[in-house]
Amino acid sequence: MKKMINLRNFAKSVFGDYLYWKIKFFYSTKKWPDIYAPTFFNEKIRWRMMHDQNYLYVKCADKFQVREYVEKRIGKDYLVPLRYVFTEVDSITDDCDLKNSVAKSNHGAGMVEFISDKYSLNNLKNIFDGWMRFDYTVESNEKHYSRIPRKILIEESLCIDGKPPVDYKFHTFKQNDGTYKFVLQLVNGRFDKESRGYYLEDLDACIWSHGEGHHTIPEEHLLPLRKAMVLSGLLCEDFNYVRVDWYISENKPWFGELTFTPGAASSFEFGNELEKLMAKYWQL
């Protein structure tokens, strides 16, 4: 993994970040990108990264500050209970109840640690120290993350028998007439054998998938997902597009995060046809 990151950083230093992205886009889609006449979803993400610095992106991409925003919009009942918020790693001591919780940074993606009932505090603090030193914007070029005051959050775990819940991501597009379009991205088996499936707002059939093949929506999740879809629209009122992440635990939707530039415009996982549909939904 570290070798791949170093190779990517070397390529960016040779070509420059924007040209490197264009080459990667062409390699994945067989189309040279044009962010000023975009027809693909990732072209519109890249346009936002370069030209749209809405101040709310900083607040709402912050996994701590967004809790206030969510509470005002849809109420606090959908927020995962928060045990601790740390601004300094040295504040984490043996007196803290960390057992069976989930730790995450508030200022980027991928920094998540599931804490069991048997853990090494020193190992955890080393991990958290790395998170606190990490400028996610340097890695992803998503500028709003560098403006987030860094914190470590300790949340209650939604895991059942040590297994993380299915991750549901509603790509939410506000239309010019005030209505909404949705594309649901299902992520199952994260951190293990991962499957991804994609559904339109009727949730009837998977229209695109990849991974291990476990991308069917359980019947008992349909009702809470339809509730989460309505709530996603309420959380998108200030934006023309945002991805709203949810977890379903005990048949209830729990809010995860808001993401404004998913994959830093470099996650070519949707397939060309779905990318084109999502670009059409996203009305700039």
VMD Tcl script that draws the C-alpha trace (Angstrom):
set ca {
  {0.00 0.00 0.00}
  {2.74 2.44 0.94}
  {4.59 1.55 -2.26}
  {1.47 2.34 -4.32}
  {1.04 5.71 -2.58}
  {4.68 6.59 -3.24}
  {4.31 5.61 -6.91}
  {1.16 7.73 -7.23}
  {2.84 10.71 -5.59}
  {5.80 10.33 -7.93}
  {3.46 10.31 -10.95}
  {1.72 13.43 -9.67}
  {5.07 15.19 -9.22}
  {6.02 14.35 -12.82}
  {2.74 15.21 -14.56}
  {1.16 17.61 -12.08}
  {-2.03 16.78 -10.20}
  {-4.50 17.90 -12.89}
  {-2.80 16.17 -15.83}
  {-2.31 13.05 -13.73}
  {-6.07 13.06 -13.00}
  {-6.87 13.54 -16.69}
  {-4.71 10.57 -17.66}
  {-6.32 8.42 -14.97}
  {-9.78 9.53 -16.12}
  {-8.99 8.61 -19.73}
  {-7.54 5.26 -18.72}
  {-10.72 4.42 -16.78}
  {-13.41 5.81 -19.12}
  {-11.68 5.91 -22.54}
  {-12.77 9.57 -22.75}
  {-10.63 12.68 -22.36}
  {-12.23 14.73 -19.56}
  {-13.73 18.19 -19.91}
  {-14.83 19.71 -16.61}
  {-16.30 22.78 -18.34}
  {-18.67 20.71 -20.48}
  {-19.02 17.71 -18.16}
  {-20.96 14.60 -19.11}
  {-19.49 12.28 -16.45}
  {-20.06 12.38 -12.70}
  {-16.34 12.52 -11.90}
  {-15.90 15.51 -14.22}
  {-18.43 17.42 -12.13}
  {-16.70 16.39 -8.90}
  {-13.41 17.69 -10.28}
  {-15.07 20.96 -11.28}
  {-16.34 21.36 -7.70}
  {-12.88 20.61 -6.30}
  {-11.33 23.33 -8.46}
  {-14.01 26.03 -8.53}
  {-16.54 25.61 -5.71}
  {-15.35 26.33 -2.16}
  {-18.66 26.66 -0.33}
  {-17.93 27.46 3.33}
  {-20.45 24.81 4.37}
  {-18.26 22.08 2.89}
  {-15.77 22.65 5.71}
  {-18.41 22.46 8.45}
  {-20.37 19.57 6.97}
  {-17.40 17.43 5.93}
  {-16.14 17.73 9.53}
  {-17.49 14.58 11.18}
  {-17.80 16.47 14.47}
  {-19.29 19.79 13.37}
  {-21.74 18.09 11.01}
  {-23.54 16.64 14.01}
  {-24.89 20.11 14.84}
  {-25.97 20.59 11.24}
  {-27.75 17.22 11.19}
  {-29.47 17.88 14.51}
  {-30.89 21.16 13.23}
  {-32.04 19.61 9.95}
  {-33.48 16.24 10.95}
  {-33.02 15.89 14.73}
  {-30.46 14.17 16.93}
  {-32.16 10.77 17.00}
  {-30.21 9.67 13.91}
  {-26.77 10.52 15.31}
  {-24.58 7.66 16.53}
  {-23.92 8.27 20.27}
  {-20.58 9.95 20.85}
  {-18.45 8.91 23.84}
  {-15.45 11.22 23.52}
  {-13.96 14.02 21.43}
  {-10.20 14.45 21.72}
  {-8.16 17.34 20.37}
  {-4.91 15.91 21.75}
  {-3.82 12.27 21.76}
  {-2.23 12.67 25.20}
  {-5.72 13.29 26.62}
  {-6.57 9.64 25.98}
  {-5.78 7.67 29.13}
  {-6.57 4.35 30.77}
  {-9.50 6.06 32.49}
  {-11.30 6.40 29.13}
  {-13.87 3.75 28.27}
  {-12.81 2.76 24.76}
  {-13.99 -0.85 24.75}
  {-16.25 -1.92 21.89}
  {-16.30 1.48 20.24}
  {-15.35 2.99 16.88}
  {-12.62 5.62 16.57}
  {-12.39 7.93 13.61}
  {-10.74 11.17 12.62}
  {-13.00 14.07 11.71}
  {-10.90 15.56 8.89}
  {-10.69 13.01 6.09}
  {-11.55 9.55 4.85}
  {-10.28 6.08 5.63}
  {-9.17 6.83 9.20}
  {-11.38 4.41 11.14}
  {-10.46 1.94 13.87}
  {-12.77 -0.65 15.44}
  {-11.80 -1.02 19.09}
  {-12.52 -4.38 20.69}
  {-12.69 -5.17 24.40}
  {-9.00 -6.14 24.26}
  {-6.82 -3.36 22.92}
  {-3.43 -1.77 23.43}
  {-3.73 1.87 24.41}
  {-0.20 2.56 23.17}
  {-0.97 1.07 19.76}
  {-4.16 3.08 19.50}
  {-2.40 6.30 20.45}
  {0.25 5.67 17.80}
  {-2.50 5.27 15.20}
  {-4.32 8.39 16.40}
  {-1.10 10.39 16.42}
  {-0.61 9.50 12.75}
  {-4.15 10.66 11.98}
  {-3.66 13.97 13.76}
  {-0.45 14.65 11.82}
  {-1.99 13.73 8.46}
  {-3.13 16.51 6.10}
  {-5.75 14.73 4.03}
  {-5.76 17.53 1.45}
  {-2.15 16.72 0.53}
  {-3.29 13.18 -0.30}
  {-6.58 13.96 -2.07}
  {-6.42 17.62 -3.19}
  {-9.85 18.16 -1.59}
  {-9.16 21.62 -0.19}
  {-11.91 21.87 2.39}
  {-10.43 19.08 4.52}
  {-7.29 21.09 5.35}
  {-9.46 23.75 7.04}
  {-11.06 21.32 9.51}
  {-9.65 21.50 13.07}
  {-8.44 17.95 13.69}
  {-10.06 15.75 16.31}
  {-10.38 12.11 17.28}
  {-13.96 10.92 17.78}
  {-14.94 7.85 19.80}
  {-18.44 6.63 18.91}
  {-20.59 3.78 20.11}
  {-20.18 0.72 17.90}
  {-23.00 -0.40 15.62}
  {-21.24 -3.71 14.97}
  {-23.15 -6.92 15.59}
  {-21.01 -9.91 16.60}
  {-17.99 -7.89 15.54}
  {-19.32 -7.34 12.01}
  {-19.74 -3.75 10.75}
  {-23.19 -2.83 9.44}
  {-23.86 -2.43 5.73}
  {-22.85 1.02 4.52}
  {-25.53 2.77 2.44}
  {-24.62 5.93 0.54}
  {-27.35 8.07 -1.00}
  {-25.95 10.22 -3.79}
  {-28.48 13.04 -3.49}
  {-29.09 15.50 -6.31}
  {-31.27 18.59 -5.83}
  {-33.11 19.47 -9.02}
  {-33.81 22.99 -10.23}
  {-37.52 22.52 -9.47}
  {-36.75 21.64 -5.82}
  {-37.26 17.88 -6.14}
  {-34.50 15.29 -5.65}
  {-32.92 12.43 -7.56}
  {-31.11 9.61 -5.76}
  {-28.61 6.88 -6.54}
  {-28.00 4.41 -3.72}
  {-24.53 2.90 -3.37}
  {-24.42 -0.18 -1.13}
  {-21.11 -1.20 0.42}
  {-21.12 -4.60 2.12}
  {-18.17 -6.37 3.76}
  {-16.00 -3.29 4.16}
  {-12.54 -4.11 5.56}
  {-12.96 -7.71 4.40}
  {-14.49 -9.18 1.22}
  {-16.20 -6.10 -0.13}
  {-19.20 -5.93 -2.47}
  {-20.71 -2.81 -4.03}
  {-24.12 -2.47 -5.64}
  {-25.97 0.51 -7.10}
  {-29.70 1.19 -7.12}
  {-31.97 3.93 -8.40}
  {-34.44 5.54 -6.02}
  {-37.13 2.86 -6.41}
  {-34.62 0.43 -4.79}
  {-36.14 -2.36 -6.90}
  {-33.13 -3.75 -8.73}
  {-29.36 -3.51 -8.65}
  {-28.33 -1.77 -11.88}
  {-24.54 -2.12 -11.48}
  {-22.28 -4.06 -9.15}
  {-18.78 -5.30 -8.53}
  {-16.87 -7.09 -5.81}
  {-17.84 -10.28 -4.01}
  {-21.46 -10.37 -5.14}
  {-23.14 -9.67 -1.78}
  {-25.02 -6.55 -2.84}
  {-28.69 -7.47 -2.37}
  {-30.65 -5.17 -0.04}
  {-32.16 -7.20 2.84}
  {-35.95 -6.95 2.85}
  {-35.96 -5.56 6.40}
  {-33.72 -2.67 5.33}
  {-36.07 -1.32 2.66}
  {-38.34 0.64 5.01}
  {-35.51 2.33 6.98}
  {-33.72 3.04 3.68}
  {-36.77 4.83 2.28}
  {-36.80 6.87 5.50}
  {-33.09 7.61 5.06}
  {-33.76 8.73 1.48}
  {-36.27 11.33 2.64}
  {-33.84 12.51 5.32}
  {-31.06 12.73 2.72}
  {-33.19 15.19 0.76}
  {-33.55 17.37 3.87}
  {-29.78 17.31 4.36}
  {-29.24 18.34 0.72}
  {-31.37 21.49 0.84}
  {-28.30 23.77 0.88}
  {-26.51 21.94 -1.95}
  {-27.09 20.79 -5.52}
  {-25.32 17.52 -4.69}
  {-24.10 15.70 -1.61}
  {-23.50 12.07 -0.73}
  {-25.24 11.14 2.51}
  {-23.95 8.01 4.25}
  {-26.14 5.85 6.48}
  {-25.90 2.65 8.47}
  {-28.87 0.42 9.22}
  {-28.70 -1.17 12.66}
  {-31.65 -2.89 14.31}
  {-33.74 -1.68 11.36}
  {-33.07 1.97 12.12}
  {-31.08 4.42 9.96}
  {-28.04 6.02 11.61}
  {-26.29 8.98 10.02}
  {-22.68 8.46 8.93}
  {-21.29 11.53 7.15}
  {-21.70 14.05 4.33}
  {-19.28 13.88 1.42}
  {-19.05 16.59 -1.25}
  {-16.22 15.37 -3.49}
  {-16.38 11.55 -3.23}
  {-13.23 9.74 -4.22}
  {-11.60 13.08 -5.11}
  {-13.03 12.56 -8.64}
  {-10.85 9.47 -9.01}
  {-13.16 6.68 -7.89}
  {-14.13 5.11 -11.21}
  {-16.44 2.50 -9.76}
  {-19.81 3.43 -11.24}
  {-19.36 2.36 -14.85}
  {-19.71 4.80 -17.72}
  {-23.48 4.61 -18.12}
  {-24.22 5.24 -14.44}
  {-21.64 8.04 -14.39}
  {-23.49 9.72 -17.27}
  {-26.83 9.35 -15.48}
  {-25.43 10.81 -12.25}
  {-23.92 13.71 -14.21}
  {-27.36 14.37 -15.72}
  {-28.94 14.31 -12.26}
  {-26.38 16.83 -10.97}
  {-27.76 20.17 -12.10}
  {-25.09 22.84 -11.63}
}
mol new
graphics top color blue
foreach p $ca { graphics top sphere $p radius 0.5 }
foreach p [lrange $ca 0 end-1] q [lrange $ca 1 end] { graphics top cylinder $p $q radius 0.2 }
display resetview
